[in-house]
């Protein structure tokens, strides 16, 4: 019986590989600056749009924290591990905590004690914009009047309006909130409000309420690197605003593939079940 389960799992895995191999994931993308040996030139200058603004378009994925970026250059795997430990796991822990209000500190401790069982991701629910900053690959499409972000994670998307519209006065709380952006020199400043009261900022459950505001500052340092400064200002959950910086790195030859959540439907096919 166990052998049959292993065989079934292997066949499912092989089928998945065949599916992925048919999705153009290695097709060379046009318009990429390249070095003499044909590799993408990650240190090339930032391209500009027709209106003279930095073009943020591209396939981006979390790379490392600002702290790692200031250290000596390190290989991709240690950088990714450092990023996960520093940001994606939690923006703040009991040992290097955020400026929580007392109820928020108690809530984070309770969620940790419960092994984060109520995390939205585990229930096939949307991730919050702050957590999306630390998860997976995204495609940024910069258009006149708006910037579209397409996420491989659960096929989610964000639209940031840059057409001069103000934020809504009394927004209906939603999973992704409402985002508008403007340029300050070469930096795109994005303000988001209207998130839900049960928002998880990260996988350990740091909270944010509908009264909070998230400000992102996107700065493309060169062709291959984007720095994102993220500030959370939520007086209901925290005693003061706080800021983190992360870096994204371009993945110029990648394309998005399907990444749907199926609510653990594949668990029964795993060996030992």
N, C-alpha and C positions, 0 to 999 in steps of 0.2 A: 504493500500500500504506500509506504513511504517512497519507494522507488518511483511509483507512478506519479506521486505528487511532485517529486523532483523533476521528472520528465515534463510534466505539464508546465511547471514554472519555467523550465528551460525553453520550451516551445513558445511560451508567451513572451519571454525575453527576446528570443530570436525574431519573433514577429515584430516586436517593437523596434528592433534594430533595422529591419527591412523597411519599416514605415519611415523612420527618420532619414534613412539614406536617400529617400526619394524627394526630400524637401529642399533642395538647392542650398544646403548649409555650407557648401564650399565654393559656390559660384563667385568668381572674382567681380567685385563691385567696381563700377566705373567712377572716375573722378577722384580717386584716392591719391594723395601725394605719396610718392614712393622714392626710396633710396636707389642708389645705382644698382644694387643687387635685386631690385624688384619688390622688396619688402615695404609695407606701409611705413611712412616716415612720421612717427608719432611726435616728433619735435618740430614738425613743419608749422608755419604761421597759421593763425586762425583765419578761416575764410570769412568773408563779409557778405551780407545780403545786399539787395539792391538799394536799401536805404542806409547802408553803411554800418549796420549793427553786426556784432559777431553772430555768425551762424552756428547755432547750438545743435543743428540737425545731426543725426547719426545714431548708431547702436551703442548704447552705454550700459555699463554694469559696474556695481560697487567694486572699489579697488582697495582702498586703505584709508585709515584715519589720518587726519592732519598731523597727529603725533608721529605716525609711521613715516609720513612724507618728509618730516623734518629730520628724521634719522638717516643714517647711511642707507644707500640704495639696497633693497633686498629683493629676493626672487619672488615670483608671483605667488607661489604657494604659501610661504610664510606671511606675505602681505595679506593674502586673503584670510588666513587663519587669524592674524592680528585684528583684521577688520571685524570678523565675526565675533571674536571675544570682546572687542571694545565697544561695538555699537549694535550690531544686529541682534546679539543676545539680549542686551539691555542698555538703555541710555543711562541707567543708574541702579546701583545695587546697595544693599545695606552697608557695604564697606566703602563705596565711593558714591554715596547717594546723591540724588537730586534734592532741590529745596522743597520737599513735599510739605503740604499741609498735613496735619496729624491724621485726618481720615484717609488721605491718599497713601501715606506711609503704611497705615494699617491694611489698606486694600492690597497694596503690592506684596506685603508679607503674607497675607491670606492666599493670594494667587500663587505665590511661590510654594507655600505649604501644600496646596492642592495640585501641585505639579502642572500648573497652568492649564488645567483641563478645560477651562472655558474660553480659551483663546479663539478668536474668530477663525483663524486659519484652520484649526482642527475641526471646525464645523462647516467648512466650505463657504464661509462668509468673507466679505471683502476685507482686505487689509487697509489700514489708514494710510493717508499720504506720507506721514513720517516713516512708517514701517516700510512702505514701498521704496523709500530712498535707500534702504539697506538690503533689498531682496531682488535677486535675479537680474535679468536683462530687460532693457526698455528701448524702444525706438522713439526718438524725438524728431518731430516734423515741425519745422518753423515756417509759418505761413503769415501773410499780412493780416494783422488783427488778432491772431491767436497762435498758440503753440500747443500741439497735440502730443501727448505721451501715450504710447501703446506699450502695455506690459505683457510679457510672456506669461507672467504669473496670473493664472485664472482669466487670461484674456481681458484684463482690466484696462481702463483708459482714464486719463485726465485731460481736461481742456482748460488752458490758462488763457484768458482773454487779455489781449494787449491793445485793444481798440479804444482805450480811454474810458470805458465804462466804470462806474464806481461799484464797490461791493454792495450787495443788497442790505437794506436797513434791518429787516426782521426776517432772516432766512429760515426756511424749514430745515431743521437739522437733517443731515444726510451722511452717508458713509464717507464720501470724498470731499464734502463741503463745497465751497464756492471760491474760485480763485481768479484773481486779476493780477496782471503784471505790468511793470513799467521799467524803463531803462534808466539807470544812473551811470552814465558813461558807458563802459563796456560790461557792466554788471546788470543782469536781469534780476529785478526784485519782484518776488511773487508773494502776495498776501492771501491767506486762506482763512475763512471763518465758516461757521455753520456746521461744524462737525457734531456728531452725536455725543450725548452724555456718557455713553458706554464705550467710547473710543479707547482702543489699546494703542499706545504710541509704539510699542515694541512687543516682542514675544513674551516678556515677563509681566506685561500688563501695567506698565506705567500709564496712568490715566490722563485723559484730557476731557474737558467738559464742553458743552455747547457755547460757553462764554469765552472760550479760548481763541487765540489768534496764532497762526503759524506764519512766520516770515522766512522765505527761502531767498538766498542770494546765490545766483548761478554765475560763475566766472570761468570761462574757458581759457585755460592757461596756455595751451597750444593745441595743435590738431588732436593730440591723443589724450589730453587730461582736462577734466572739469572739476573744479572745486565747488562744493555746495555747503554754504553756511546756513544752518537751520536754527531758528530761534522760536521757542515756545513761550508764549505769554498768556498765562491762564491763572488769574488770581484765586480762583476757586480751588484749584488743585495744587498750586505751588505758591510759595511765599515771595518769589521774585521770578522774573524771566530768566531763562537759561539758554545757552547756545552750544551747539556742537558743530564741528566741521568734518566732512567726509570728502573723499575723492572718488570720482568715477573715471573709468578708463574706457576709451572707445574700443569697440570690437568691429573693425571695419569690414571684415569679410562675412559677418554673421547675418542671418535672417531669423525673424521670429518663427517659432514653431508652436504647435498647440500645447497648452499647459492647463487643461481643465481639471478642476477638483471633482472627484467622483464619490466623495463621502465614504472613503475606505472600502469601496466595492471590490478592490483587488486583493484585500487582505485574505480572503478565503482561498486564494490561489497560491499563497505563499507556503513554502515548505514548513512542515510541522503543524499545520492547521487542518 
